[in-house]
Amino acid sequence: MNHQSAPAPDYRNDDRSTWGRGYGRLTGKNALVTGSTRGLGRTMIEWLAREGANIVVSGREQADVDASMAAMRDLGVTAWGFPADLSRIEDAHRLGEQAVEAVGQLDILVNNAGMSISNDFWKVSDDEFEYQFNVNCRSPFILAQHAARNMIEHGKGGRIVNISTVGVTAAHTERNVYNLSKGAVETMTRNMGYELGRYGVTVNCVAPGNIADRPGNDYNARTPQEMKEAHSRQIPVGRVGTGDDIAAAVLYFCLPEAAYVTGQTLLVDGLLAQYLREH
């Protein structure tokens, strides 16, 4: 008998017409997403809002916060907004306090805000190191403290989702401190998940790979076509990622169906990390 193998699917042409449409699965839930005025964070809050979640927007600039807050209200949910510079510890505490006071019961925290200063590790100043660690690790820790206390107090569980990077598994050029801080985030995720499990609070992490519409990555506007094609060939599934790919993973961890998953880091990278290790 002759067996013919099925043609390999072309993942670059996935039908995304129904992505992020929303089914109301988070109706009545309150979610704080940091760095949610642009890029990945903005996509995340759109996905959460379409599932019915009320949104606490946060970013550096008041005007950007106001614009994102208005967009969430246009999607039919309640929205609040608080500017914060998460390189400042006092801002992280203030944001946590403001969010809890505004919503009463916080059900979801997504620690999305992050940043990197490119430099050889031997050239990194103390101030640059501290700045990156505050934004990427210390402030998420502080916000998780505020969220956890609120979730434990209300006794209805909750979801905390942190954002890491493929660089924890496969190194980036001139990103030593960024990758180091995100490695700490993954460790933090496991330990928080362990400590909060008995309260019905899950803590998980999403680690993006090469994402075209990530903040600071002007990929679509300025990257030459030949470089885009080279990047796509390097990734086994044949394309770079998008904000929707990351938002979908974040949404999964926030859903009731994910209640038995905690302390995990999900690589959303098209298998890029494995490819880099083997080549």
Residue pairs with C-beta under 8 A, 6 or more apart in sequence:
10 238
11 237
11 238
11 239
11 270
12 232
12 237
12 238
12 239
16 244
19 244
19 248
20 46
20 47
20 50
20 244
20 247
20 248
21 50
22 47
22 49
22 50
22 51
22 52
23 51
24 51
24 52
25 51
25 52
25 255
25 256
26 48
26 51
26 52
26 53
26 107
26 108
26 254
26 255
27 51
27 52
27 53
28 52
28 54
29 52
29 53
29 54
29 107
29 108
29 254
30 53
30 54
30 56
30 103
30 104
30 105
30 106
30 107
30 108
31 45
31 48
31 53
31 54
31 55
31 56
31 106
31 107
31 108
31 109
31 110
31 254
32 56
32 58
32 95
32 99
32 103
32 106
32 108
32 109
32 110
32 143
32 147
33 41
33 44
33 45
33 48
33 55
33 56
33 57
33 58
33 109
33 110
33 112
34 41
34 58
34 84
34 86
34 95
34 110
34 111
34 112
34 113
34 139
34 140
34 143
35 41
35 58
35 59
35 86
35 112
35 113
35 114
35 215
36 42
36 44
36 45
36 55
36 57
36 58
36 59
36 68
36 110
36 112
37 57
37 58
37 59
37 60
37 61
37 64
37 65
37 67
37 68
38 59
38 64
38 215
39 213
39 214
39 215
39 216
39 243
40 112
40 163
40 208
40 211
40 213
40 214
40 215
40 243
40 246
40 247
41 59
41 110
41 112
41 113
41 215
42 68
42 243
43 213
43 243
43 244
43 246
43 247
44 110
44 112
44 243
44 246
44 247
44 250
44 251
45 55
45 57
45 68
45 72
46 71
46 72
46 75
46 247
47 244
47 247
47 248
47 250
47 251
48 55
48 108
48 110
48 250
48 251
48 254
49 55
49 72
49 75
49 76
49 77
49 79
50 75
51 251
51 254
52 77
53 77
53 107
53 108
53 254
54 77
54 78
54 79
54 103
55 69
55 72
55 77
55 78
55 79
55 80
56 79
56 80
56 81
56 82
56 99
56 102
56 103
56 106
57 65
57 68
57 69
57 72
57 79
57 80
57 81
57 82
58 65
58 81
58 82
58 83
58 84
58 95
58 99
58 113
59 65
59 68
59 83
59 84
59 113
60 83
60 84
60 85
61 83
62 83
65 81
65 82
65 83
66 81
68 79
68 81
69 79
69 80
69 81
70 79
72 79
73 79
80 99
80 102
80 103
82 94
82 95
82 98
82 99
82 102
84 91
84 92
84 94
84 95
85 91
86 92
86 95
86 113
86 134
86 135
86 139
87 131
87 134
87 135
87 139
88 134
89 134
89 138
89 139
89 142
91 139
92 134
92 138
92 139
92 142
92 143
93 142
93 146
95 143
96 142
96 143
96 145
96 146
96 147
97 146
99 106
99 146
100 106
100 146
100 147
100 150
105 150
105 154
105 156
106 146
106 147
106 150
106 151
106 158
107 151
107 156
107 158
107 159
108 158
108 159
108 160
108 161
108 254
109 143
109 144
109 147
109 158
109 159
109 160
109 161
110 160
110 161
110 163
110 250
110 254
111 139
111 140
111 143
111 144
111 160
111 161
111 162
111 163
111 185
112 163
113 135
113 139
113 140
114 135
114 136
114 163
114 165
114 178
114 182
115 131
115 132
115 135
115 136
115 178
115 216
116 132
116 175
116 177
116 178
116 216
117 124
117 128
117 131
117 132
117 177
117 178
118 174
118 175
119 128
119 174
120 174
120 176
121 176
121 177
124 176
124 177
128 177
129 177
132 177
132 178
132 181
133 177
133 181
133 184
136 178
136 181
136 182
136 184
136 185
137 181
137 182
137 184
137 185
137 188
140 162
140 185
140 188
141 188
144 160
144 162
144 188
144 192
144 203
147 158
147 160
148 158
148 160
148 192
148 196
148 199
148 201
150 158
151 157
151 158
151 196
151 199
151 200
151 201
152 196
152 199
152 201
155 199
156 200
157 199
157 200
157 201
157 202
157 259
158 200
158 201
158 202
159 201
159 202
159 204
159 253
159 254
159 258
160 192
160 196
160 201
160 202
160 203
160 204
161 203
161 204
161 205
161 206
161 250
161 253
161 254
162 185
162 186
162 188
162 189
162 203
162 204
162 205
162 206
163 185
163 205
163 206
163 207
163 208
163 246
163 250
164 182
164 183
164 185
164 186
164 189
164 205
164 206
164 207
164 208
164 265
165 172
165 178
165 179
165 182
165 207
165 208
166 207
166 208
166 209
166 210
166 267
166 269
166 272
166 273
167 175
167 178
167 179
167 182
168 179
168 182
168 183
168 186
168 207
168 265
169 207
169 267
169 273
169 277
170 272
170 273
170 276
170 277
171 179
172 178
172 179
182 207
185 205
186 205
186 207
186 265
189 203
189 204
189 205
189 263
189 264
189 265
190 263
191 263
192 203
192 263
193 202
193 203
193 204
193 262
193 263
193 264
194 263
196 202
196 203
196 262
197 262
197 263
200 259
202 253
202 258
202 259
202 261
202 262
203 262
203 263
204 253
204 258
204 261
204 262
204 263
204 264
204 265
204 266
205 264
205 265
205 266
206 246
206 249
206 250
206 253
206 265
206 266
206 268
207 265
207 266
207 267
207 268
207 269
208 214
208 241
208 245
208 246
208 268
208 269
209 235
209 240
209 241
209 267
209 268
209 269
209 270
209 272
209 273
210 231
210 235
210 240
210 241
210 269
210 270
210 272
211 217
211 240
211 241
211 242
211 243
211 245
211 246
212 219
212 220
212 240
212 241
212 242
213 219
213 220
213 242
213 243
214 243
219 228
219 240
223 231
228 240
231 240
232 238
232 239
232 240
234 272
234 275
235 269
235 270
235 271
235 272
235 275
236 270
236 271
236 272
236 274
236 275
237 270
237 271
238 270
239 270
240 270
241 268
241 269
241 270
245 268
246 268
249 266
249 268
252 258
253 261
253 266
267 273
